[in-house]
Amino acid sequence: MLGIFPVSFRYETSLSPKRLARKLDRELTEHRPTLNIMSQGRFMRAHKFESCFYGCRTAADRFELFHHQAKKRDGGSTGFFGKIVETEKGSLITGSFRKPLYTYIFAAVWTVVILLIVLMSAGMREFAAAGAFAAVWAAGAFIMFWDNKKPIIRAFIENLPPADRPDDSLEE
């Protein structure tokens, strides 16, 4: 599925917000994805032969969660951008699955550059070249927005202890 639009997600866990934050700090490899693509490349090279969940807490109640697969360069892949909300029974994790900001910026630049080339080619009556560049744009957009990380990250979140739910079957 293409990951252009954010997909909302909610999960209730029995962990308190403080315990959930500590668990995330313990289990995630600390890395904050930024617009600096070189930083992302260094992180991918450092973890080339291991699969790991990485991310960071951006505030006491906010966090980012990504997955890196061994031997892959998956720096612009889908991540979870979440918030921890305290509830009576523990915590509620709310947020959305989406691409990092730099992926959207690169896609916009990619679209503008290819659009200019297509328009220039069409203006010179080189319709075959315009069609070829339009196909290159479509292939690039498909690669940039291909989404295969959401089920893995969702499983990580759903692996947290669920909140205790009252048994409704006993009430009549």
C-alpha positions as CSV (number, residue, x, y, z in Angstrom):
1,M,0.0,0.0,0.0
2,L,1.2,3.5,-0.8
3,G,2.0,5.5,2.3
4,I,1.3,9.1,1.1
5,F,-1.4,9.9,3.7
6,P,-1.0,9.4,7.5
7,V,-3.0,6.6,9.0
8,S,-4.2,7.1,12.6
9,F,-3.7,4.4,15.2
10,R,-4.7,4.0,18.9
11,Y,-3.6,1.4,21.4
12,E,-4.3,1.1,25.1
13,T,-1.7,-0.5,27.4
14,S,-1.6,-1.3,31.1
15,L,1.8,0.4,31.5
16,S,1.9,3.8,33.1
17,P,3.2,6.6,30.9
18,K,6.5,6.6,32.9
19,R,7.0,2.9,32.6
20,L,6.0,3.0,28.9
21,A,8.6,5.8,28.3
22,R,11.3,3.8,30.1
23,K,10.4,0.7,28.0
24,L,10.7,2.7,24.8
25,D,14.0,4.1,25.9
26,R,15.3,0.6,26.7
27,E,14.1,-1.1,23.5
28,L,14.7,1.5,20.9
29,T,18.1,2.3,19.4
30,E,18.5,6.0,19.9
31,H,18.4,7.9,16.6
32,R,16.5,11.0,15.6
33,P,15.8,11.1,11.9
34,T,16.5,14.6,10.6
35,L,16.6,16.4,7.2
36,N,20.4,15.6,7.2
37,I,20.5,12.6,4.9
38,M,24.1,12.0,5.7
39,S,23.2,11.3,9.4
40,Q,20.6,8.8,8.3
41,G,23.2,7.1,6.0
42,R,25.7,6.8,8.8
43,F,23.1,5.2,11.0
44,M,22.1,2.7,8.3
45,R,25.8,1.8,7.8
46,A,26.4,1.4,11.5
47,H,23.5,-1.1,11.7
48,K,24.0,-2.7,8.3
49,F,23.9,-6.3,9.6
50,E,21.2,-6.0,12.2
51,S,17.5,-5.4,12.2
52,C,16.4,-3.0,14.9
53,F,13.7,-0.6,16.0
54,Y,15.0,2.9,16.3
55,G,13.7,6.3,17.2
56,C,13.5,8.7,20.1
57,R,11.3,10.4,22.5
58,T,10.9,14.0,21.4
59,A,9.2,15.1,24.6
60,A,8.0,13.4,27.8
61,D,4.9,12.2,26.1
62,R,5.9,12.1,22.4
63,F,8.0,9.6,20.5
64,E,9.0,8.5,17.0
65,L,9.4,4.8,16.1
66,F,10.9,3.3,13.0
67,H,12.2,-0.1,11.9
68,H,15.5,-0.8,10.1
69,Q,15.9,-4.2,8.3
70,A,19.3,-5.7,8.0
71,K,21.1,-5.1,4.7
72,K,18.6,-2.5,3.6
73,R,18.9,1.2,3.0
74,D,15.4,2.1,4.4
75,G,15.9,5.6,5.8
76,G,12.8,7.2,4.4
77,S,10.5,4.4,5.4
78,T,7.2,4.7,7.2
79,G,7.4,5.4,11.0
80,F,5.0,5.9,13.9
81,F,4.7,9.4,15.4
82,G,3.0,8.9,18.6
83,K,1.8,10.5,21.9
84,I,1.4,8.9,25.3
85,V,-1.8,9.8,27.2
86,E,-2.4,8.7,30.8
87,T,-5.6,6.8,31.4
88,E,-7.2,5.1,34.5
89,K,-5.9,1.7,33.4
90,G,-2.5,2.7,32.2
91,S,-1.7,4.6,28.9
92,L,-3.2,5.3,25.6
93,I,-0.9,5.5,22.6
94,T,-2.3,7.7,19.9
95,G,-0.5,8.8,16.7
96,S,-0.1,8.1,13.0
97,F,1.9,6.0,10.6
98,R,3.5,8.3,8.1
99,K,6.7,9.0,6.2
100,P,9.3,11.3,7.7
101,L,9.2,15.0,6.6
102,Y,12.3,14.7,4.4
103,T,10.6,12.0,2.3
104,Y,7.8,14.4,1.4
105,I,10.2,17.2,0.7
106,F,12.3,15.0,-1.6
107,A,9.1,13.8,-3.3
108,A,8.0,17.4,-3.9
109,V,11.4,18.4,-5.4
110,W,11.4,15.2,-7.5
111,T,8.0,16.1,-8.9
112,V,8.9,19.7,-9.7
113,V,12.1,18.8,-11.5
114,I,10.5,16.0,-13.5
115,L,7.5,18.2,-14.3
116,L,9.8,20.8,-15.7
117,I,11.7,18.3,-17.8
118,V,8.4,16.9,-19.1
119,L,7.1,20.4,-20.0
120,M,10.4,21.3,-21.7
121,S,10.3,18.0,-23.7
122,A,6.7,18.5,-24.7
123,G,7.5,22.2,-25.6
124,M,10.2,20.9,-28.0
125,R,7.7,18.4,-29.4
126,E,9.7,15.5,-28.0
127,F,6.6,13.6,-26.8
128,A,8.5,10.3,-26.5
129,A,11.0,11.9,-24.1
130,A,8.1,13.5,-22.2
131,G,6.4,10.2,-21.8
132,A,9.7,8.5,-20.7
133,F,10.3,11.1,-18.0
134,A,6.7,10.9,-16.9
135,A,7.2,7.1,-16.5
136,V,10.4,7.8,-14.5
137,W,8.4,10.1,-12.2
138,A,5.8,7.5,-11.6
139,A,8.4,4.8,-10.8
140,G,10.2,7.2,-8.4
141,A,7.0,8.2,-6.7
142,F,6.0,4.5,-6.3
143,I,9.4,3.7,-4.8
144,M,9.3,6.7,-2.4
145,F,5.9,5.9,-1.1
146,W,5.9,2.1,-1.0
147,D,4.8,1.1,2.5
148,N,5.9,-2.2,4.0
149,K,6.9,-1.2,7.5
150,K,3.5,-0.4,9.0
151,P,2.7,-4.0,10.0
152,I,6.1,-4.5,11.6
153,I,5.9,-1.3,13.7
154,R,2.2,-2.0,14.5
155,A,3.2,-5.4,15.8
156,F,5.9,-3.8,18.0
157,I,3.3,-1.5,19.6
158,E,0.7,-4.2,20.0
159,N,3.3,-6.4,21.7
160,L,3.0,-4.1,24.7
161,P,0.8,-5.4,27.5
162,P,-2.8,-4.6,26.7
163,A,-5.0,-2.7,29.1
164,D,-7.3,-4.8,31.3
165,R,-10.7,-4.8,29.9
166,P,-13.8,-5.6,32.0
167,D,-15.5,-8.8,31.1
168,D,-18.8,-7.8,29.5
169,S,-20.0,-11.3,29.2
170,L,-20.8,-11.6,32.9
171,E,-23.1,-8.5,32.9
172,E,-26.7,-9.0,31.7
